[in-house]
Amino acid sequence: MADLPEPPPTILQFNRRGHKAMSYGATPLDGARIARDIAALDTFTQGLDRSSSVAAPLQ
């Protein structure tokens, strides 16, 4: 059986609720992009489906 190539490194990013938010797999990994995505993800305090700002209820 022929040797298979090694897969690229993979980083999984999860939100505060434990749901997978992003996956990164490339050689080399883009550290600047990962840092930007982490900062953006941190603004979603309740997970990806709810941002930190809460809209006023409809009246």
N, C-alpha and C positions, 0 to 999 in steps of 0.2 A: 504494500500500500504506500502510495506517495505521501511525503510529508506535507501537511497542510500549513499554509502561512498562519502566523500568529495574528489574531484579531487586534485591532487598534485598542489602546486603553479606553476605557469607558467610565464616565462619571455620571451617576444618577443624582438628580437634585429633587428633593421632596419639599412640599409646602408644610406649613405648621400643622395641618390636619393629617399628615402622613401620606398624602397623595403624590404620586410622581408628577413633577412639574416639567422637568426637562431631562433629556439625556444627551450627553456629549460623547462623541467617539470620533476622533481624528488623530492623526500624527502630524505635527505636534498639536496638542490641545491649545485652544485659544484662551489663555488665562484672562486676558482683558475682557473678553465677552462673558466668560463665566462670572467674573467679578461684577460686571454690569447687571447680569441677570439675577445674581444674588441680591444686589441692592434693590432691584425692581420687585423681586419676589417678597422682600422684607416689608414692602408697603402694604401687602395683603395680610392683615393681621388675623383674619378668619379663614385663610386659605385662598385659593385662586378664584373662587366664585364670589368672594366678598372682599371689597377693598376696605381700607381703614376708615374712609369717610362714609358715613351713613346718610343716605338721602332722607329728607324730611318726609313723614307720612303724608299720603294724599288725603285731602279733606273734601 
